[in-house]
Amino acid sequence: MSDESRPTPPFPEQRQQPPGTTAQMQPTPDHGERSYRGNARLEGKVALITGADSGIGKAVAIAFAREGADVVISFLDEGEDAEDTAKWVRDAGRRAVIVAGDITSDDHCKDLVQHTVRELGSIDILVNNAAFQRTYADIADITIDEWDRTFRTNIYAPFFLSKAAVPYMRPGSSIINTTSIQSRQPSAHLLAYASTKGAVSNFTAGLAEMVAEKGIRVNAVAPGPIWTPLIPSTMPTEKTTKFGEKTLIGRAGQPAELAGAYVLLASELGSYMTGAVVPVTGGEIMI
């Protein structure tokens, strides 16, 4: 899909129940199904990707498979979307394993890593991508349970999974976290989410230093406004219809437009990068 053909706001009015599904979105997100061309940059690698059923995680799974990696697709309960991701991975000639479950549980995260190693033989790349968000106009409306769930999904889970994965990772392995432009430019209505993304960026830098002597690189990608099921399922309709229009490029990004950044950080192309945050924001500045 060329830049000229990518959809621009306003989007149709739409609303979904969280966490949302791809099939209900208008327009349908582009995950690189028809456009991504691999170059064997991840040949023989094994990647575990959370939130790989849809959105950025789906685009990364497709790109990694076309670069030669086998993929474990971690998701909460969006089985239809996860099966579709697995189909694209297998169409690329790679192995796909789908695992449902709640990554806010330390036990599930341990099981997820062990399942990856048992089924595919190793774990070379961990992509901590799954996220939870809600929008609120008033701090009084944010419950303790909501705050806790946001932190457990967005920052506890990357900690749980990284802790479980590092002992299995060989030199040259890579951990990639999904942070956000919200880590530097927090929106008031995304108070809990933005707070966790600031924590993810700091976690990335600290963990990179901690595991450098093991030969493991740790980096993050910071997306701007990206058109995923998270948007119509968590944002007010008036924000959804105008989503992305204030970027310099004038539109929301498509998940496929993030895939190259993750391939860079997972492959030898990024061999001298660790502790970095790579912004893919449509021109919104992160300084």
C-alpha positions as a Python dict, from the first residue, in 0.01 Angstrom:
ca = {
    (1, 'M'): (0, 0, 0),
    (2, 'S'): (150, 334, -102),
    (3, 'D'): (139, 638, 123),
    (4, 'E'): (-111, 803, -111),
    (5, 'S'): (-354, 513, -69),
    (6, 'R'): (-337, 490, 310),
    (7, 'P'): (-663, 600, 474),
    (8, 'T'): (-682, 947, 626),
    (9, 'P'): (-928, 1095, 878),
    (10, 'P'): (-1213, 1131, 922),
    (11, 'F'): (-1281, 764, 988),
    (12, 'P'): (-1636, 624, 1011),
    (13, 'E'): (-1798, 638, 1352),
    (14, 'Q'): (-1744, 306, 1525),
    (15, 'R'): (-1734, 155, 1869),
    (16, 'Q'): (-1622, -187, 1993),
    (17, 'Q'): (-1607, -364, 2324),
    (18, 'P'): (-1249, -402, 2453),
    (19, 'P'): (-1011, -542, 2349),
    (20, 'G'): (-1166, -512, 2001),
    (21, 'T'): (-1123, -716, 1684),
    (22, 'T'): (-974, -640, 1345),
    (23, 'A'): (-1275, -759, 1146),
    (24, 'Q'): (-1501, -487, 1286),
    (25, 'M'): (-1266, -198, 1205),
    (26, 'Q'): (-1339, 55, 932),
    (27, 'P'): (-1107, 89, 747),
    (28, 'T'): (-933, -247, 794),
    (29, 'P'): (-577, -203, 923),
    (30, 'D'): (-284, -292, 699),
    (31, 'H'): (-51, -544, 865),
    (32, 'G'): (170, -591, 561),
    (33, 'E'): (-21, -898, 442),
    (34, 'R'): (22, -794, 79),
    (35, 'S'): (325, -567, 101),
    (36, 'Y'): (599, -691, 334),
    (37, 'R'): (889, -861, 156),
    (38, 'G'): (1142, -1049, 367),
    (39, 'N'): (1520, -1073, 319),
    (40, 'A'): (1614, -1367, 545),
    (41, 'R'): (1728, -1134, 822),
    (42, 'L'): (1590, -1361, 1097),
    (43, 'E'): (1653, -1700, 939),
    (44, 'G'): (1624, -1981, 1196),
    (45, 'K'): (1526, -1754, 1485),
    (46, 'V'): (1240, -1809, 1729),
    (47, 'A'): (1028, -1511, 1838),
    (48, 'L'): (769, -1480, 2113),
    (49, 'I'): (535, -1187, 2048),
    (50, 'T'): (265, -1075, 2291),
    (51, 'G'): (-50, -918, 2152),
    (52, 'A'): (29, -1082, 1818),
    (53, 'D'): (-335, -1146, 1730),
    (54, 'S'): (-387, -796, 1590),
    (55, 'G'): (-241, -451, 1539),
    (56, 'I'): (132, -397, 1573),
    (57, 'G'): (192, -746, 1707),
    (58, 'K'): (27, -903, 1403),
    (59, 'A'): (234, -691, 1163),
    (60, 'V'): (553, -786, 1349),
    (61, 'A'): (461, -1157, 1340),
    (62, 'I'): (406, -1143, 963),
    (63, 'A'): (732, -954, 905),
    (64, 'F'): (935, -1183, 1131),
    (65, 'A'): (798, -1493, 958),
    (66, 'R'): (885, -1353, 615),
    (67, 'E'): (1233, -1280, 748),
    (68, 'G'): (1268, -1648, 843),
    (69, 'A'): (1159, -1669, 1209),
    (70, 'D'): (922, -1914, 1374),
    (71, 'V'): (667, -1732, 1587),
    (72, 'V'): (476, -1787, 1910),
    (73, 'I'): (157, -1579, 1898),
    (74, 'S'): (55, -1477, 2250),
    (75, 'F'): (-293, -1330, 2295),
    (76, 'L'): (-564, -1287, 2556),
    (77, 'D'): (-883, -1433, 2407),
    (78, 'E'): (-914, -1302, 2049),
    (79, 'G'): (-890, -1649, 1895),
    (80, 'E'): (-1013, -1566, 1546),
    (81, 'D'): (-758, -1288, 1501),
    (82, 'A'): (-480, -1508, 1642),
    (83, 'E'): (-563, -1789, 1399),
    (84, 'D'): (-545, -1543, 1112),
    (85, 'T'): (-198, -1430, 1223),
    (86, 'A'): (-90, -1794, 1244),
    (87, 'K'): (-215, -1850, 888),
    (88, 'W'): (8, -1571, 756),
    (89, 'V'): (308, -1704, 948),
    (90, 'R'): (254, -2055, 807),
    (91, 'D'): (198, -1917, 458),
    (92, 'A'): (551, -1777, 488),
    (93, 'G'): (675, -2130, 548),
    (94, 'R'): (742, -2085, 918),
    (95, 'R'): (609, -2256, 1229),
    (96, 'A'): (337, -2079, 1427),
    (97, 'V'): (227, -2162, 1781),
    (98, 'I'): (-72, -1981, 1931),
    (99, 'V'): (-107, -1948, 2308),
    (100, 'A'): (-404, -1784, 2480),
    (101, 'G'): (-380, -1649, 2831),
    (102, 'D'): (-346, -1353, 3063),
    (103, 'I'): (7, -1210, 3074),
    (104, 'T'): (-73, -1020, 3393),
    (105, 'S'): (-7, -1357, 3562),
    (106, 'D'): (356, -1434, 3642),
    (107, 'D'): (279, -1806, 3623),
    (108, 'H'): (133, -1772, 3273),
    (109, 'C'): (439, -1574, 3159),
    (110, 'K'): (671, -1847, 3287),
    (111, 'D'): (460, -2110, 3113),
    (112, 'L'): (457, -1905, 2792),
    (113, 'V'): (836, -1889, 2775),
    (114, 'Q'): (874, -2257, 2862),
    (115, 'H'): (612, -2348, 2601),
    (116, 'T'): (807, -2149, 2341),
    (117, 'V'): (1130, -2333, 2418),
    (118, 'R'): (958, -2672, 2435),
    (119, 'E'): (769, -2632, 2106),
    (120, 'L'): (1022, -2440, 1896),
    (121, 'G'): (1354, -2524, 2062),
    (122, 'S'): (1473, -2181, 2176),
    (123, 'I'): (1379, -1819, 2229),
    (124, 'D'): (1588, -1566, 2041),
    (125, 'I'): (1353, -1268, 2030),
    (126, 'L'): (1099, -1149, 2286),
    (127, 'V'): (861, -874, 2179),
    (128, 'N'): (670, -728, 2474),
    (129, 'N'): (393, -565, 2276),
    (130, 'A'): (54, -635, 2439),
    (131, 'A'): (-104, -336, 2610),
    (132, 'F'): (-414, -222, 2795),
    (133, 'Q'): (-559, 130, 2796),
    (134, 'R'): (-874, 321, 2881),
    (135, 'T'): (-962, 690, 2852),
    (136, 'Y'): (-1087, 904, 3142),
    (137, 'A'): (-1153, 1275, 3177),
    (138, 'D'): (-1125, 1276, 3558),
    (139, 'I'): (-881, 1098, 3788),
    (140, 'A'): (-1173, 1031, 4021),
    (141, 'D'): (-1314, 791, 3760),
    (142, 'I'): (-1005, 568, 3751),
    (143, 'T'): (-1051, 277, 3988),
    (144, 'I'): (-770, 103, 4172),
    (145, 'D'): (-850, -217, 3980),
    (146, 'E'): (-822, -28, 3651),
    (147, 'W'): (-489, 129, 3748),
    (148, 'D'): (-358, -208, 3864),
    (149, 'R'): (-467, -388, 3545),
    (150, 'T'): (-300, -124, 3327),
    (151, 'F'): (29, -154, 3511),
    (152, 'R'): (18, -534, 3528),
    (153, 'T'): (-42, -562, 3153),
    (154, 'N'): (190, -289, 3031),
    (155, 'I'): (490, -306, 3264),
    (156, 'Y'): (458, -604, 3500),
    (157, 'A'): (415, -846, 3207),
    (158, 'P'): (733, -730, 3027),
    (159, 'F'): (916, -776, 3358),
    (160, 'F'): (765, -1123, 3410),
    (161, 'L'): (842, -1234, 3055),
    (162, 'S'): (1192, -1087, 3039),
    (163, 'K'): (1282, -1249, 3371),
    (164, 'A'): (1155, -1583, 3243),
    (165, 'A'): (1317, -1553, 2898),
    (166, 'V'): (1669, -1426, 2977),
    (167, 'P'): (1797, -1759, 3117),
    (168, 'Y'): (1712, -1926, 2783),
    (169, 'M'): (1854, -1652, 2561),
    (170, 'R'): (2189, -1690, 2387),
    (171, 'P'): (2429, -1408, 2297),
    (172, 'G'): (2283, -1218, 2006),
    (173, 'S'): (1926, -1247, 2135),
    (174, 'S'): (1699, -944, 2149),
    (175, 'I'): (1423, -810, 2371),
    (176, 'I'): (1202, -543, 2213),
    (177, 'N'): (947, -351, 2419),
    (178, 'T'): (664, -142, 2279),
    (179, 'T'): (656, 192, 2454),
    (180, 'S'): (473, 497, 2309),
    (181, 'I'): (498, 864, 2227),
    (182, 'Q'): (281, 888, 2539),
    (183, 'S'): (598, 819, 2740),
    (184, 'R'): (723, 1167, 2643),
    (185, 'Q'): (400, 1347, 2551),
    (186, 'P'): (139, 1215, 2796),
    (187, 'S'): (-227, 1285, 2724),
    (188, 'A'): (-436, 1362, 3030),
    (189, 'H'): (-714, 1126, 2923),
    (190, 'L'): (-462, 838, 2906),
    (191, 'L'): (-313, 895, 3250),
    (192, 'A'): (-263, 531, 3350),
    (193, 'Y'): (-149, 416, 3006),
    (194, 'A'): (96, 704, 2960),
    (195, 'S'): (242, 643, 3306),
    (196, 'T'): (312, 279, 3220),
    (197, 'K'): (476, 372, 2891),
    (198, 'G'): (714, 605, 3072),
    (199, 'A'): (799, 308, 3291),
    (200, 'V'): (852, 84, 2986),
    (201, 'S'): (1108, 325, 2841),
    (202, 'N'): (1300, 332, 3169),
    (203, 'F'): (1271, -45, 3205),
    (204, 'T'): (1421, -80, 2857),
    (205, 'A'): (1726, 132, 2942),
    (206, 'G'): (1786, -37, 3277),
    (207, 'L'): (1743, -392, 3149),
    (208, 'A'): (1974, -320, 2854),
    (209, 'E'): (2251, -236, 3099),
    (210, 'M'): (2171, -536, 3320),
    (211, 'V'): (2193, -800, 3045),
    (212, 'A'): (2459, -646, 2819),
    (213, 'E'): (2729, -879, 2952),
    (214, 'K'): (2512, -1174, 2845),
    (215, 'G'): (2514, -1048, 2485),
    (216, 'I'): (2142, -969, 2489),
    (217, 'R'): (2024, -643, 2341),
    (218, 'V'): (1717, -459, 2479),
    (219, 'N'): (1546, -182, 2285),
    (220, 'A'): (1202, -29, 2242),
    (221, 'V'): (982, 107, 1966),
    (222, 'A'): (771, 413, 2044),
    (223, 'P'): (466, 427, 1817),
    (224, 'G'): (262, 738, 1763),
    (225, 'P'): (-109, 707, 1670),
    (226, 'I'): (-145, 366, 1505),
    (227, 'W'): (-475, 228, 1371),
    (228, 'T'): (-539, -87, 1578),
    (229, 'P'): (-842, -241, 1756),
    (230, 'L'): (-729, -65, 2074),
    (231, 'I'): (-850, 266, 1926),
    (232, 'P'): (-1222, 204, 1854),
    (233, 'S'): (-1251, -16, 2164),
    (234, 'T'): (-1104, 232, 2415),
    (235, 'M'): (-1143, 586, 2280),
    (236, 'P'): (-1450, 809, 2251),
    (237, 'T'): (-1605, 816, 1905),
    (238, 'E'): (-1516, 1181, 1850),
    (239, 'K'): (-1146, 1100, 1901),
    (240, 'T'): (-1161, 784, 1690),
    (241, 'T'): (-1299, 961, 1384),
    (242, 'K'): (-1015, 1217, 1391),
    (243, 'F'): (-744, 976, 1502),
    (244, 'G'): (-399, 1073, 1374),
    (245, 'E'): (-499, 1391, 1194),
    (246, 'K'): (-267, 1612, 1403),
    (247, 'T'): (55, 1435, 1302),
    (248, 'L'): (287, 1600, 1050),
    (249, 'I'): (193, 1328, 802),
    (250, 'G'): (-175, 1402, 868),
    (251, 'R'): (-301, 1051, 934),
    (252, 'A'): (-279, 754, 1166),
    (253, 'G'): (-4, 505, 1102),
    (254, 'Q'): (-79, 153, 988),
    (255, 'P'): (63, -145, 1181),
    (256, 'A'): (268, -245, 875),
    (257, 'E'): (457, 82, 904),
    (258, 'L'): (600, -31, 1240),
    (259, 'A'): (725, -373, 1129),
    (260, 'G'): (1056, -253, 987),
    (261, 'A'): (1159, -97, 1318),
    (262, 'Y'): (1111, -428, 1500),
    (263, 'V'): (1301, -618, 1229),
    (264, 'L'): (1587, -368, 1264),
    (265, 'L'): (1607, -420, 1640),
    (266, 'A'): (1571, -799, 1619),
    (267, 'S'): (1831, -855, 1349),
    (268, 'E'): (2200, -796, 1282),
    (269, 'L'): (2100, -466, 1122),
    (270, 'G'): (2063, -337, 1479),
    (271, 'S'): (2363, -517, 1628),
    (272, 'Y'): (2509, -194, 1774),
    (273, 'M'): (2180, -79, 1924),
    (274, 'T'): (2081, -141, 2284),
    (275, 'G'): (1899, 73, 2537),
    (276, 'A'): (1748, 270, 2248),
    (277, 'V'): (1393, 393, 2189),
    (278, 'V'): (1305, 417, 1819),
    (279, 'P'): (1019, 661, 1750),
    (280, 'V'): (772, 581, 1471),
    (281, 'T'): (532, 868, 1529),
    (282, 'G'): (426, 1026, 1203),
    (283, 'G'): (639, 1328, 1283),
    (284, 'E'): (537, 1387, 1643),
    (285, 'I'): (860, 1486, 1815),
    (286, 'M'): (1008, 1287, 2104),
    (287, 'I'): (1278, 1498, 2272),
}
